[in-house]
Amino acid sequence: MTTNPLELVARRTLDRALRGRGCYTPGLVNRTLAAAGRVVPQAVAASVIYRRWLGSQRRWLEVQR
């Protein structure tokens, strides 16, 4: 799983909001998935996102034990 520092994400989100721009999507993989979601069928994009987060959750749960 990839993570971004909370302070960085918060700063960039607020900067974009104050400039009247759209949402901030942190991380290259997340931005790629967001862009792909605009051009591929929703079912395909949802499946890819589901598998990505399922794998991340499993790894996170293993670390917590």
DAMOLIN-V165290 format. One record per helix or strand. SS is the DSSP state (H for helix, E for strand). FROM is the first residue (numbers start at 1). TO is the last residue. If there is no record, write none. Layout:
((SS;FROM;TO) (SS;FROM;TO))
This chain:
((H;6;18) (H;28;36) (H;42;64))
